[in-house]
């Protein structure tokens, strides 16, 4: 091995990132302000355990190419948020009392496998790590399935229905149940590590960063817990429910609230850094990228706020509410609206770039990965857009 090879091998070890494939490599997500990692999967809700909604390594789609997106394929089922990992799309089919977890080929939309649960899945997304798909169900179970075959590896039964998407970090599955508890499960075996009583409905995905867990709840509070033990560390209460997952970047927790505000809280203490009042509910997660917080509101606007000060940088007005979580990649913000449009906006200026119109309301946060955009719509289809082949 020559000197240059030794240098790059050591650098990869130092940042904890092992590249196993040139295109669909699983790697450490861009949490806590780290840069330089390769992240070409979108393996859980809003891309990573910190739920940033940001893919820093998308290079095919940009402000100059996004207007050329066309439909690649669509699959007929009513899906919530999705995950994309290792060339497959993982999503739920919401059909009633017994719902399906699907795996589709990300390029063609071809069905790879499906697994049927015994309970209704309420639209949360699966999560994928180390060849395993994790999902919660209305039958009170957390399922772990082989990502390649859909075969059951283990399941863990909680005390009630599960509406929350799981968050996966450091070999642990963190997921909330309607019984008011947040659970930490061993990702390999499904054994209980701890459970902590939040004391209220916690149907929203927890975020994981720097040894802490952050979750919003219907008691109008953001809760912070120790990731290793489940011990409560702090809580911050407002006058509205937190209906989306918090986002954690550079020691700050960002959360949208039904009291019309976007909040920025100190991740260690819970102290308020700033809040910004919009004209409507901020009922899902913001996205955070490059020092900017992007949030949608039921007042029909997408807001871009300075992540440090909360100052308004720009806002874009759609024809209807913007309730699903926006996503960001390579200088473009993607935001779905109740007017059936998925908008692409310049991340710096808010300038309108393009839109894709579906037959139904955009019903999930868009996933941007490997030159493609995936989202669910209210017409009962999951859509995959890509750039035309040359």
C-alpha positions as CSV (number, residue, x, y, z in Angstrom):
1,X,0.0,0.0,0.0
2,X,1.5,3.4,-1.0
3,X,1.5,6.5,1.3
4,X,-1.6,8.0,-0.3
5,X,-3.6,4.8,0.2
6,X,-2.5,4.6,3.8
7,X,-3.5,8.2,4.4
8,X,-7.0,7.8,3.0
9,X,-7.5,4.5,4.9
10,X,-6.6,6.1,8.2
11,X,-8.9,9.1,7.4
12,X,-11.8,6.8,6.8
13,X,-11.2,5.0,10.1
14,X,-11.0,8.3,12.0
15,X,-14.4,9.5,10.9
16,X,-15.9,6.1,11.4
17,X,-17.1,5.6,7.9
18,X,-16.6,2.3,6.0
19,X,-17.5,2.4,2.3
20,X,-18.8,-1.0,1.2
21,X,-20.2,-0.1,-2.3
22,X,-19.6,2.7,-4.8
23,X,-23.2,3.7,-5.2
24,X,-25.5,2.5,-2.4
25,X,-23.1,2.6,0.5
26,X,-24.3,2.7,4.1
27,X,-22.5,5.2,6.2
28,X,-22.5,7.4,9.2
29,X,-25.2,10.2,8.8
30,X,-24.3,13.9,8.8
31,X,-25.3,14.5,12.4
32,X,-23.7,16.9,14.8
33,X,-22.1,19.1,12.1
34,X,-19.7,16.4,10.8
35,X,-18.8,16.7,7.1
36,X,-17.0,14.7,4.5
37,X,-19.0,11.4,5.0
38,X,-20.6,9.6,2.1
39,X,-24.4,9.3,2.5
40,X,-26.2,7.9,-0.5
41,X,-29.0,6.0,1.4
42,X,-32.0,7.6,3.0
43,X,-32.5,4.7,5.5
44,X,-35.0,6.2,8.0
45,X,-37.4,9.0,8.5
46,X,-35.9,12.3,7.3
47,X,-32.7,10.7,6.3
48,X,-30.7,10.1,9.5
49,X,-31.0,9.6,13.3
50,X,-30.8,13.4,13.8
51,X,-33.7,13.8,11.2
52,X,-32.0,16.6,9.4
53,X,-33.9,16.0,6.1
54,X,-30.7,16.7,4.3
55,X,-28.6,14.6,1.9
56,X,-25.2,16.4,1.6
57,X,-24.0,14.0,-1.1
58,X,-26.6,14.4,-3.9
59,X,-24.8,15.7,-7.0
60,X,-27.0,14.7,-9.9
61,X,-30.0,16.8,-8.9
62,X,-29.3,20.5,-8.6
63,X,-31.0,23.9,-9.2
64,X,-30.0,23.6,-12.9
65,X,-31.3,20.0,-13.4
66,X,-34.3,19.6,-11.1
67,X,-36.6,21.1,-13.7
68,X,-36.0,18.1,-16.0
69,X,-37.3,15.5,-13.6
70,X,-39.8,13.1,-15.1
71,X,-41.8,10.2,-13.8
72,X,-39.7,7.0,-13.7
73,X,-42.3,4.7,-12.1
74,X,-45.3,4.7,-9.7
75,X,-46.6,1.9,-7.6
76,X,-50.2,1.6,-6.6
77,X,-50.5,1.7,-2.8
78,X,-51.3,4.3,-0.2
79,X,-48.0,5.0,1.5
80,X,-46.7,7.2,4.3
81,X,-43.0,8.2,4.6
82,X,-40.5,5.9,3.0
83,X,-36.9,4.7,3.4
84,X,-34.4,4.0,0.6
85,X,-31.4,1.8,1.1
86,X,-29.1,-0.3,-0.9
87,X,-31.1,0.0,-4.1
88,X,-34.5,-0.7,-2.5
89,X,-37.5,1.4,-1.5
90,X,-39.2,0.4,1.8
91,X,-42.7,1.6,2.5
92,X,-46.0,0.7,4.1
93,X,-49.2,-0.2,2.3
94,X,-52.1,1.2,4.3
95,X,-55.0,-1.1,3.5
96,X,-56.9,-1.6,6.8
97,X,-56.6,-3.9,9.7
98,X,-53.7,-6.0,8.3
99,X,-51.2,-3.9,6.5
100,X,-48.1,-4.7,4.4
101,X,-44.5,-3.7,4.5
102,X,-43.2,-3.5,1.0
103,X,-39.7,-3.6,-0.6
104,X,-39.5,-2.3,-4.2
105,X,-36.6,-2.0,-6.6
106,X,-35.6,1.6,-6.4
107,X,-34.8,1.9,-10.1
108,X,-37.8,0.0,-11.6
109,X,-40.4,-0.1,-8.9
110,X,-40.6,-3.9,-9.2
111,X,-41.9,-5.7,-6.1
112,X,-39.1,-7.5,-4.2
113,X,-41.1,-8.7,-1.3
114,X,-43.9,-7.9,1.1
115,X,-44.6,-8.7,4.7
116,X,-48.1,-8.6,6.2
117,X,-48.6,-7.5,9.8
118,X,-51.7,-8.2,11.9
119,X,-52.4,-4.5,12.6
120,X,-52.9,-1.2,10.9
121,X,-49.8,0.8,10.2
122,X,-50.5,4.5,10.6
123,X,-48.2,5.9,8.0
124,X,-44.9,6.1,9.8
125,X,-41.8,5.1,7.8
126,X,-39.6,1.9,8.1
127,X,-36.0,2.2,9.0
128,X,-33.1,0.2,7.6
129,X,-29.7,-0.6,9.1
130,X,-27.2,-3.4,8.6
131,X,-29.5,-5.4,6.3
132,X,-32.5,-5.2,8.6
133,X,-35.8,-3.4,8.1
134,X,-37.5,-2.1,11.3
135,X,-41.1,-1.1,11.6
136,X,-43.8,-0.5,14.2
137,X,-47.4,-1.6,13.7
138,X,-50.9,-1.1,15.2
139,X,-50.7,-4.7,16.5
140,X,-48.3,-3.3,19.2
141,X,-45.3,-5.0,17.7
142,X,-41.9,-3.8,16.5
143,X,-40.8,-5.9,13.5
144,X,-37.3,-6.6,12.3
145,X,-37.2,-8.1,8.8
146,X,-34.4,-9.3,6.6
147,X,-34.0,-6.4,4.1
148,X,-33.3,-8.7,1.2
149,X,-36.0,-11.3,1.7
150,X,-38.6,-9.8,4.1
151,X,-38.1,-12.8,6.4
152,X,-39.0,-12.1,10.1
153,X,-35.9,-11.9,12.3
154,X,-37.6,-10.9,15.5
155,X,-40.5,-8.9,16.9
156,X,-41.0,-7.1,20.2
157,X,-44.4,-6.5,21.7
158,X,-45.0,-3.1,23.4
159,X,-48.0,-2.2,25.5
160,X,-50.1,-0.5,22.7
161,X,-50.3,0.4,19.1
162,X,-47.3,2.0,17.5
163,X,-47.6,5.1,15.3
164,X,-44.0,6.2,15.6
165,X,-41.3,5.5,13.0
166,X,-38.2,3.9,14.6
167,X,-34.8,5.7,14.8
168,X,-31.7,3.5,14.5
169,X,-28.4,4.6,16.0
170,X,-25.4,2.7,17.5
171,X,-27.0,-0.7,17.3
172,X,-30.2,0.4,19.1
173,X,-33.8,0.8,17.9
174,X,-35.6,3.7,19.5
175,X,-39.3,3.7,19.1
176,X,-42.4,5.2,20.8
177,X,-45.6,3.3,21.6
178,X,-49.1,4.7,22.2
179,X,-48.7,3.3,25.8
180,X,-46.7,6.4,26.6
181,X,-43.4,4.7,26.7
182,X,-40.2,5.2,24.6
183,X,-38.5,1.9,24.0
184,X,-34.8,1.1,23.4
185,X,-34.3,-2.3,21.8
186,X,-31.1,-4.2,20.8
187,X,-31.2,-3.9,17.0
188,X,-29.8,-7.4,16.5
189,X,-31.8,-9.4,19.0
190,X,-34.9,-7.3,19.8
191,X,-34.2,-7.6,23.5
192,X,-35.3,-4.7,25.7
193,X,-32.5,-2.3,26.8
194,X,-34.8,0.1,28.6
195,X,-38.2,1.8,28.4
196,X,-39.0,5.2,29.7
197,X,-42.5,6.5,30.6
198,X,-43.1,9.8,28.7
199,X,-46.6,9.8,30.2
200,X,-48.5,10.8,27.1
201,X,-49.1,10.0,23.5
202,X,-45.7,9.8,21.7
203,X,-46.5,8.8,18.2
204,X,-43.7,10.8,16.6
205,X,-40.2,9.6,15.6
206,X,-37.5,10.2,18.2
207,X,-34.3,11.9,17.1
208,X,-30.9,10.6,18.3
209,X,-27.7,12.8,18.7
210,X,-24.7,12.9,20.9
211,X,-25.9,10.4,23.5
212,X,-29.4,11.9,23.8
213,X,-32.9,11.1,22.6
214,X,-35.3,13.9,21.7
215,X,-39.1,13.4,21.1
216,X,-42.1,15.6,20.9
217,X,-45.4,14.7,22.5
218,X,-49.1,15.6,22.9
219,X,-48.4,17.1,26.3
220,X,-47.1,20.1,24.4
221,X,-43.6,19.2,25.4
222,X,-40.2,18.2,23.8
223,X,-38.6,15.6,26.0
224,X,-34.9,14.8,26.2
225,X,-33.6,11.5,27.6
226,X,-30.3,9.8,28.1
227,X,-29.8,7.4,25.1
228,X,-28.0,4.8,27.2
229,X,-30.4,4.6,30.1
230,X,-33.7,6.4,29.2
231,X,-33.3,8.8,32.1
232,X,-35.1,12.1,31.6
233,X,-32.7,15.0,31.1
234,X,-34.9,18.0,30.4
235,X,-38.2,19.0,28.9
236,X,-39.5,22.1,27.2
237,X,-43.2,23.0,27.2
238,X,-45.2,25.3,25.0
239,X,-48.9,25.9,24.2
240,X,-49.2,23.5,21.3
241,X,-48.5,19.9,20.4
242,X,-45.3,18.8,18.7
243,X,-46.6,16.6,15.9
244,X,-43.3,16.0,14.1
245,X,-39.9,14.8,15.1
246,X,-37.3,17.2,16.4
247,X,-34.2,17.8,14.4
248,X,-30.8,18.0,16.0
249,X,-27.9,19.8,14.4
250,X,-24.7,21.4,16.0
251,X,-26.0,21.2,19.6
252,X,-29.4,22.7,18.8
253,X,-32.9,21.0,18.7
254,X,-35.3,22.4,16.1
255,X,-39.0,21.6,16.3
256,X,-42.2,22.7,14.7
257,X,-45.2,23.2,16.9
258,X,-49.0,23.5,16.6
259,X,-48.8,26.9,18.3
260,X,-47.5,28.2,15.0
261,X,-43.9,28.4,16.1
262,X,-40.6,26.9,15.1
263,X,-38.4,26.5,18.2
264,X,-34.7,26.3,18.6
265,X,-33.6,24.7,21.9
266,X,-30.2,24.1,23.4
267,X,-29.7,20.3,23.0
268,X,-27.9,20.0,26.4
269,X,-30.1,22.1,28.6
270,X,-33.4,22.6,26.8
271,X,-33.0,26.4,27.1
272,X,-34.8,28.4,24.4
273,X,-32.4,29.8,21.8
274,X,-35.1,31.4,19.7
275,X,-38.6,30.9,18.3
276,X,-40.2,32.1,15.0
277,X,-43.9,32.6,14.7
278,X,-45.5,31.6,11.4
279,X,-49.1,32.1,10.4
280,X,-50.2,28.5,10.9
281,X,-49.5,25.1,12.3
282,X,-46.0,23.8,11.9
283,X,-47.1,20.2,12.2
284,X,-44.2,18.2,10.9
285,X,-40.4,18.3,11.1
286,X,-38.3,21.1,9.7
287,X,-35.2,20.4,7.6
288,X,-31.8,21.8,8.5
289,X,-28.9,22.3,6.1
290,X,-25.9,24.7,5.8
291,X,-27.0,27.0,8.6
292,X,-30.7,27.3,7.5
293,X,-33.9,25.8,8.9
294,X,-36.6,25.1,6.4
295,X,-40.2,24.6,7.7
296,X,-43.6,24.3,6.1
297,X,-46.8,25.7,7.6
298,X,-50.5,25.5,7.2
299,X,-50.4,29.2,6.2
300,X,-49.3,27.9,2.8
301,X,-45.7,29.0,3.2
302,X,-42.3,27.4,3.2
303,X,-40.0,29.4,5.6
304,X,-36.2,29.6,5.5
305,X,-34.8,30.8,8.9
306,X,-31.2,31.5,10.0
307,X,-30.4,28.5,12.2
308,X,-28.4,30.6,14.7
309,X,-30.7,33.6,15.1
310,X,-34.1,32.5,13.8
311,X,-34.2,35.5,11.4
312,X,-36.4,35.1,8.3
313,X,-34.2,34.6,5.2
314,X,-37.1,34.0,2.7
315,X,-40.5,32.5,2.4
316,X,-42.3,30.9,-0.5
317,X,-46.1,30.8,-0.8
318,X,-47.8,27.8,-2.3
319,X,-51.4,27.5,-3.3
320,X,-52.3,25.4,-0.3
321,X,-51.0,24.2,3.1
322,X,-47.5,22.8,3.5
323,X,-47.7,20.2,6.2
324,X,-45.3,17.4,5.2
325,X,-41.6,17.7,6.2
326,X,-39.4,19.5,3.5
327,X,-36.2,17.9,2.4
328,X,-32.9,19.5,1.1
329,X,-30.2,18.3,-1.3
330,X,-27.5,20.1,-3.3
331,X,-29.0,23.6,-3.0
332,X,-32.6,22.6,-3.6
333,X,-35.5,22.5,-1.1
334,X,-38.3,20.0,-1.9
335,X,-41.7,20.7,-0.3
336,X,-45.0,19.0,-0.9
337,X,-48.3,21.0,-0.7
338,X,-52.0,20.3,-0.4
339,X,-52.3,21.8,-3.9
340,X,-50.9,18.4,-5.2
341,X,-47.6,19.9,-6.1
342,X,-44.1,18.9,-5.1
343,X,-42.1,22.2,-5.3
344,X,-38.4,22.6,-5.9
345,X,-37.0,25.8,-4.5
346,X,-33.6,27.4,-4.5
347,X,-32.3,26.8,-1.0
348,X,-30.5,30.1,-0.8
349,X,-33.1,32.5,-2.3
350,X,-36.4,30.6,-2.2
351,X,-36.7,31.1,-5.9
352,X,-39.2,28.8,-7.6
353,X,-37.4,26.3,-9.8
354,X,-40.0,23.7,-10.8
355,X,-42.9,21.6,-9.6
356,X,-44.3,18.1,-10.2
357,X,-48.0,17.8,-10.0
358,X,-49.6,14.6,-8.7
359,X,-53.3,13.6,-8.9
360,X,-53.5,13.9,-5.1
361,X,-52.1,15.8,-2.2
362,X,-48.5,15.2,-1.5
363,X,-48.7,12.8,1.5
364,X,-45.1,12.2,2.6
365,X,-41.8,13.9,3.1
366,X,-39.8,13.6,-0.2
367,X,-36.7,11.4,-0.3
368,X,-33.9,12.7,-2.5
369,X,-31.1,10.2,-3.1
370,X,-29.0,9.0,-6.1
371,X,-30.5,11.4,-8.5
372,X,-34.1,10.4,-7.8
373,X,-37.0,11.8,-5.8
374,X,-39.5,9.5,-4.1
375,X,-42.8,10.5,-2.4
376,X,-46.3,9.3,-1.7
377,X,-49.4,11.1,-2.8
378,X,-53.1,11.1,-1.8
379,X,-54.2,9.4,-5.0
380,X,-52.9,6.1,-3.6
381,X,-49.5,5.9,-5.5
382,X,-45.9,6.0,-4.5
383,X,-44.0,8.1,-7.1
384,X,-40.4,7.9,-8.3
385,X,-39.0,10.8,-10.4
386,X,-35.6,10.8,-12.2
387,X,-33.7,12.7,-14.8
388,X,-34.2,11.5,-18.4
389,X,-31.6,9.2,-19.8
390,X,-29.2,10.8,-22.2
